Amino acid sequence: MTNQDGPLPAVRRRAILDLLAEQEFVTIEEVQAATGTSNSTVHRDLEALAAAGALSRIRGGARKRSPDNAELRSALDQLLRTLDSGDLHAVERTMRWALSLCERVRSRERWPGVANGPGA
């Protein structure tokens, strides 16, 4: 599907996410080649995807967002809500979940660039 400015935004953004599924980061030029759109359109699409939490912007392109950090934030938010409930079993489950996520993040910091390093 296209409009007068090239592929529709949803199609372009899906193409960007498909590129990031294959590699750790993409450049503006790679996205332009994949979508056939202008530099400014690529910048707008990357900003929209970053605002939605689908990727992280870096100078000259974008990189995969860290699902571990987003998931860890979610676990900590849930832990705070669970603490207010007074349900100690739920608190313990949530704490175990958060701790396992911390270990996963820490493992990746010790083994940068190794997707399946120890503890991954």
N, C-alpha and C positions, 0 to 999 in steps of 0.2 A: 504494500500500500504506500502510495506517495501523495504528496500535495505539491503545490507549486514550488516549495522550498526544499524538496527532497522527501525522503522517507518520513512518515509520521513520527512524532516524538516517542511514542511507545515502542515503535519498531527500532528506532535508533538506540534507545536506552536499553532495550533487550540485547541488541548487538554489542553494546558496551559491556554489559554484564556477562555476555557469552565470552568476550575476550578475556575478561578478568577471571572467568572460570578456568581458562587455559593457562594463564600466567599470573604472576604475582602483582605486576603493575603494567599499566599501558601509558603510552605517550599520546600527546595531542595528535601527532602525525599519524599514529597507528589508528586512532579512532576516526580521524578524517578519512583515511584510506578505506576503513571498514564500512563507514556510513555514507561516504560521498558528500559530506556536508562541509560548510565553512568552519573556519577556526572559531568564530564567535558562537556558532550553533553548538559546536563541541563543548565550548566552555559553559554555555547555558545548560546543556544536558548533564555535564559532570557536576555542576553546582546543584542541579535538581536532584540528582542521585545521591549526592553527599548529604543534602538536607533531609532526604528520606532515610538516611542511614545505610544505604546500599553499598557505599564505598567511601574511601577517604581521599580527599584531594591532596596532591603533592605538587610541587613546582613542576610544570611541564606535563602534567597528566593526572593519573589517579592510581591508587593501589587498593587491594582488597581491604575491606574493613576487618578488624579483628573481632570475630564473633565471640571469642573468649571474654574480651573486656566487656562487651555489651551484655553477654550472658551473666558475667560476674556482677555487673551493676544491677541486673534484674534480680539475681539471687540475694544481694544485700538489701535491696528494697523490700523483697518478700520477707526477709529475715526480720526487718524492722516491724513490718505489719504483723508477723507471726508472734513476735515478742509481746505485742500489745494484747494478743488473744489469750495469753496465759497457757496455751496448749504446749506443754513441755515436749511431747513426742513430735509435734510439728516443728517446734524450734530446733530440736535435735536433727531431724531430717533435713531441714533447710540449712543448718550449719554444716552438715556433712556435704551437702551439695556445693555450698559456697567454698568450702575447703578443697574439695576435689577440683573445682575450677581454678582456685589459686595455684594449686600444684601444676595444673596444665599450663597456666600462664608462666609460672616460674621456670618450668621445664623448657619452654620455648625461648625464654630469655637466656638460659644457659647454653642452648643449642641453636643459636640463630641460623635461620635458613635451612634447618633440618626438620622437615615436616613430621617425620616419624622418629624423632630422637627419643631418648629415654623419658618415659612418662607421658609421651604424646598419645 
